[in-house]
Amino acid sequence: MIIGYSLSCWIHPLRDCWCCKGHGVHRPTDDNGKPRRIARPCRWCRQTGKRIRIGRRVWNHFRAKRRAA
Amino acid sequence: MTEPIHTDDLEPVVPAPRRGAPEFFEPRGEQLAIEAGREDGPPVDPPRTSTTFADITSRYSGDRKPIVPASLRSKAGRHALMVEAVSFLTYSLAIHATRSPKYAVKTAWYAPIGMFRLTGKGIYWCLDLEGFGIRQDAASRNNVADYLALSRQRDRRVGARAWLAVPVVLLLVVLAGLLVFVAPWWAQALAAAVLVPLLAHVGRPIDSPIVDRVFNAERFIRLTAGLTRAAIMACNVKGIKDAKDVKFVRDIYRAGPGHEALVLLPAGVLATDVIDERDRLASGFRLPKSQVWPSTVEGEHPGVLSIWVADKPVSSMKAPAWPLLEDGTFDYFTGTFVYGHDERMRPVQYSLAEKNSLFAGIPGSGKTLAARVVLLAAVLDPLVVPVVFDFKGSGDVDCFEPLCPEGLYGSGADEVTKANGLAALEWLLTECDERAPLVRKYAGQGMNTVNKVNRRMAEHDPKLRPLVAFFDELQELLTDPNHGKRAKFLLTSIIKRGRALGIHVIFATQRIDKESVPRGISSNIALRTCLAVTSHTETDLVLGTGSYARGARPTEFEPGDSTGPKDSGWGYRAGAGPTRPCRSSYVDNPAAERVVQRAIEMRRGEQPVEVPRIALRNLLADVRQVWHEGEEAIWSELIVPRLQQLDPDAYGDLTVEVFGAWMARAGVKTEKIGRRIDGKATTRAGVKLAALEARITERNAETIAGTDLAETDS
């Protein structure tokens, strides 16, 4: 399972942003549940809507550390 | 084309011309404010000149390249070219035919690999997998934006490539099906003959060609400006910081079996700075050192460098045979002969008249064989009389013995050979004494316009035949404790005086210092060849002060040894044009003997010069040797029998009259000496002991003074 997860992190290193759900922006809704016209950019994914997966992030961290050594 | 200067750009020179006088104009910015009464001298810049039609046409007046190559202009050339081409093709076909089974096996092995490789490459291209690495890099940097941008680019590419790839794959499948199931056998065979080798070529490892190489030719690179600049930059010469600073005097051109680049180095950088780094230069060209020949350019400023790059290492080039090996003669007075060749295989000429030769180099550098080439050429003039002494005793010059007059040949490292060599030097100096008045006399009779021996004189009078004296390993004689000082004195005198009197002396020495090659000798020798040596000191001592600084690098030659000749025979030669490297022609012992045999046939067995043996002995020392204790004076008729007893060969034919003449020449005149015999007074010619000893002492002092003077001159 670990190998499979690592392989998937290598081939698909991104996932949808948990905060904006992959939209890149936050669009608040009014009282009726309709999205408002003014949208706020997502500060977690910087408007890309994608974030690096945890597994890939851990892999990058250890690789950078090894290279620095 | 130069821009025309309009009259608007010109201003009249102050003061303005007078009315009616022609106006002179000068461009703006080129004027000088001239104060009244002040003289500033002439302008620094040269006057501007306009280009004329003659200037343009003269640019193209040089040598023109022939339209049809030389090999195609003659019938013989065309025939030779055709024969060469057919021979090459036949040989190549035979080689490949014999190896065809091996080729078939290799093709069968590599063709499937090639098919998989080709398919993989197609998939790789179609799916844009070359961008996989860079996308992963963006992910590794946690750069989501870059990764997304690259992914979008990949999607676009794959979409576009799929439109091309899918139809092509379908077409190939259809074609393959048609070829297998429908096509006739010959079409299948043709397709297989084309496709299978192609697939095998794709599938083979990069370092394993399917077809064997027929010729293993030497490595050849095309000399380009970029490569030359890179090689010069690789030298790490201080002052060359940018490759663009290295300019070229002219286009790189073909020169002999190689290419030459004339390089203009940046201001302040000398050509010798690069020459010193020849190893790095060769490394920059990725070539063996013997293929890269940097040198200074005669007549140019010191910043111009010539780099000649040979097509293959010079040591592996076939040296041209010595032209005088089989036939040909030489004229000592006016002729030149081919001594060897330079690095571009161009013949190097050598002349002997009014010169002397010096060959210096460490053991194995090839100086004896180089000097022997000169001597071999010299004896091909039937008038030349060789004098040969080899103080090494190796036998390299034994072939000349039949040509040398009796007493003027010696080979050995023993005391007898040294004594004979010294006696030969004494005789050469005596020859100088005797030749000078003869030359003056014949020149007065109109045989020559200057007081020098020429061919007419030598043919008229056998006493003026040219003498070519070769002393190998001369340092053995010059450093001898008994004969050294006298030998130096004699050599210095002979070199200075014998040149114009038809005496050419060739020295070869392996010890190069002030003791072995005194300045008094080396500085008076015109033709100096420095073969392989160890340092710049020897280079300057042999070739002249400053030669090393001017680019002569005999230090880079490697002497031959048991593993091969290496750079044996290579040396820098000074005294005939610019100091350049050259290699002596190689003449082995059997070939040298054949040349000497021809020389003997030219002389028809006659010995041109008969050297009296008495001339080869030290007469004064011999007389003193036969002098008995208590004798104050002796008659000549009593001395002569004693001398005949001392050396019957030398003094066997000596008479009292000849003895008197030789003693007078040696500086002791015979006097009338009275004796009472049987009570009767008798007076006869004889020698007094006081006069003899005084002359011997005086001569020794002259020798020492002469040697000291020669050393002081240096």
Boltz contact constraints between the chains, C-beta under 6 A:
constraints:
  - contact:
      token1: [A, 13]
      token2: [B, 139]
      max_distance: 6.0
  - contact:
      token1: [A, 48]
      token2: [B, 144]
      max_distance: 6.0
  - contact:
      token1: [A, 48]
      token2: [B, 145]
      max_distance: 6.0
  - contact:
      token1: [A, 48]
      token2: [B, 148]
      max_distance: 6.0
  - contact:
      token1: [A, 50]
      token2: [B, 144]
      max_distance: 6.0
  - contact:
      token1: [A, 52]
      token2: [B, 142]
      max_distance: 6.0
  - contact:
      token1: [A, 60]
      token2: [B, 140]
      max_distance: 6.0
